Amino acid sequence: YVVYCKDCNLHKKLLNVKIMELVHVLQCFIVSTVNALQTPMINASM
């Protein structure tokens, strides 16, 4: 039972790390997409 709990905690930590990595990748992707969309608009307005 103790080992199971340890595994559970370890699993949760790993899961949290994976989720944080995914969120980070998504944020980077969104930022780069927004930048890519904004650049033509700025060029067009100039």
N, CA, C and O of each residue as an XYZ file, in Angstrom:
184
protein
N       0.842     -1.205      0.000
C       0.000      0.000      0.000
C       0.877      1.256      0.000
O       0.609      2.218     -0.719
N       1.926      1.223      0.821
C       2.822      2.385      0.877
C       3.493      2.588     -0.477
O       3.601      3.710     -0.973
N       3.938      1.484     -1.061
C       4.592      1.571     -2.372
C       3.613      2.132     -3.400
O       3.977      2.946     -4.250
N       2.364      1.680     -3.304
C       1.329      2.151     -4.233
C       1.153      3.669     -4.109
O       1.038      4.373     -5.113
N       1.133      4.160     -2.874
C       0.975      5.595     -2.646
C       2.168      6.357     -3.218
O       2.011      7.408     -3.838
N       3.365      5.806     -2.997
C       4.563      6.455     -3.544
C       4.454      6.531     -5.060
O       4.717      7.572     -5.663
N       4.059      5.410     -5.669
C       3.917      5.387     -7.119
C       2.879      6.409     -7.574
O       3.048      7.080     -8.592
N       1.798      6.513     -6.792
C       0.749      7.479     -7.132
C       1.320      8.894     -7.136
O       1.088      9.655     -8.076
N       2.053      9.244     -6.107
C       2.628     10.587     -6.014
C       3.601     10.833     -7.159
O       3.600     11.901     -7.771
N       4.424      9.839     -7.440
C       5.388      9.963     -8.530
C       4.646     10.144     -9.848
O       5.010     10.983    -10.671
N       3.608      9.350    -10.032
C       2.821      9.420    -11.267
C       2.188     10.801    -11.420
O       2.191     11.373    -12.511
N       1.646     11.333    -10.327
C       1.031     12.664    -10.369
C       2.068     13.715    -10.728
O       1.795     14.615    -11.523
N       3.253     13.605    -10.147
C       4.308     14.575    -10.447
C       4.669     14.515    -11.921
O       4.782     15.544    -12.586
N       4.849     13.290    -12.429
C       5.192     13.129    -13.846
C       4.087     13.699    -14.721
O       4.357     14.368    -15.719
N       2.847     13.433    -14.346
C       1.701     13.927    -15.105
C       1.693     15.454    -15.106
O       1.461     16.079    -16.141
N       1.945     16.048    -13.944
C       1.978     17.511    -13.842
C       3.069     18.087    -14.731
O       2.860     19.095    -15.405
N       4.236     17.445    -14.732
C       5.348     17.918    -15.564
C       4.951     17.861    -17.035
O       5.197     18.802    -17.790
N       4.339     16.756    -17.432
C       3.921     16.606    -18.834
C       2.913     17.688    -19.202
O       2.999     18.284    -20.276
N       1.963     17.939    -18.311
C       0.931     18.951    -18.573
C       1.576     20.331    -18.687
O       1.226     21.108    -19.575
N       2.515     20.637    -17.793
C       3.191     21.930    -17.838
C       3.955     22.086    -19.148
O       3.961     23.162    -19.746
N       4.608     20.993    -19.595
C       5.335     21.039    -20.868
C       4.372     21.323    -22.016
O       4.655     22.144    -22.890
N       3.232     20.635    -22.003
C       2.230     20.839    -23.059
C       1.734     22.277    -23.062
O       1.610     22.901    -24.116
N       1.450     22.800    -21.868
C       0.966     24.181    -21.754
C       2.022     25.139    -22.295
O       1.695     26.083    -23.013
N       3.281     24.900    -21.954
C       4.367     25.759    -22.410
C       4.458     25.745    -23.932
O       4.596     26.792    -24.564
N       4.381     24.547    -24.517
C       4.448     24.414    -25.978
C       3.273     25.144    -26.626
O       3.434     25.836    -27.632
N       2.094     24.979    -26.037
C       0.903     25.647    -26.580
C       1.059     27.162    -26.504
O       0.721     27.870    -27.453
N       1.566     27.661    -25.384
C       1.753     29.104    -25.224
C       2.720     29.632    -26.277
O       2.468     30.666    -26.896
N       3.825     28.924    -26.479
C       4.817     29.337    -27.483
C       4.178     29.352    -28.865
O       4.384     30.279    -29.649
N       3.395     28.309    -29.154
C       2.736     28.201    -30.458
C       1.766     29.360    -30.672
O       1.732     29.959    -31.747
N       0.973     29.673    -29.637
C      -0.011     30.759    -29.735
C       0.697     32.096    -29.932
O       0.282     32.906    -30.760
N       1.760     32.324    -29.174
C       2.499     33.590    -29.282
C       3.082     33.743    -30.679
O       2.980     34.814    -31.278
N       3.692     32.682    -31.204
C       4.301     32.758    -32.535
C       3.230     32.956    -33.603
O       3.446     33.672    -34.581
N       2.068     32.317    -33.410
C       0.965     32.474    -34.377
C       0.454     33.907    -34.366
O       0.242     34.502    -35.423
N       0.257     34.462    -33.180
C      -0.218     35.844    -33.056
C       0.790     36.797    -33.681
O       0.406     37.723    -34.396
N       2.069     36.580    -33.421
C       3.107     37.433    -34.001
C       3.078     37.345    -35.518
O       3.196     38.359    -36.205
N       2.921     36.130    -36.044
C       2.897     35.929    -37.492
C       1.687     36.632    -38.109
O       1.769     37.159    -39.218
N       0.566     36.636    -37.385
C      -0.643     37.286    -37.902
C      -0.530     38.804    -37.807
O      -1.034     39.520    -38.672
N       0.121     39.290    -36.771
C       0.221     40.736    -36.563
C       1.169     41.387    -37.563
O       0.942     42.522    -37.982
N       2.224     40.682    -37.948
C       3.246     41.273    -38.820
C       2.665     41.775    -40.142
O       2.937     42.916    -40.515
N       1.876     40.973    -40.871
C       1.307     41.484    -42.130
C       0.389     42.688    -41.912
O       0.366     43.604    -42.733
N      -0.364     42.692    -40.812
C      -1.258     43.820    -40.524
C      -0.453     45.094    -40.310
O      -0.824     46.157    -40.808
N       0.647     44.990    -39.574
C       1.498     46.159    -39.312
C       2.091     46.653    -40.629
O       2.124     47.856    -40.886
N       2.556     45.728    -41.458
C       3.131     46.098    -42.752
C       2.072     46.747    -43.641
O       2.369     47.703    -44.357
N       0.844     46.237    -43.602
C      -0.230     46.770    -44.442
C      -0.604     48.180    -43.995
O      -0.883     49.040    -44.831
N      -0.611     48.425    -42.693
C      -1.005     49.742    -42.191
C       0.076     50.775    -42.471
O      -0.216     51.969    -42.538
N       1.316     50.337    -42.635
C       2.405     51.252    -42.951
C       2.438     51.461    -44.466
O       3.283     52.201    -44.969
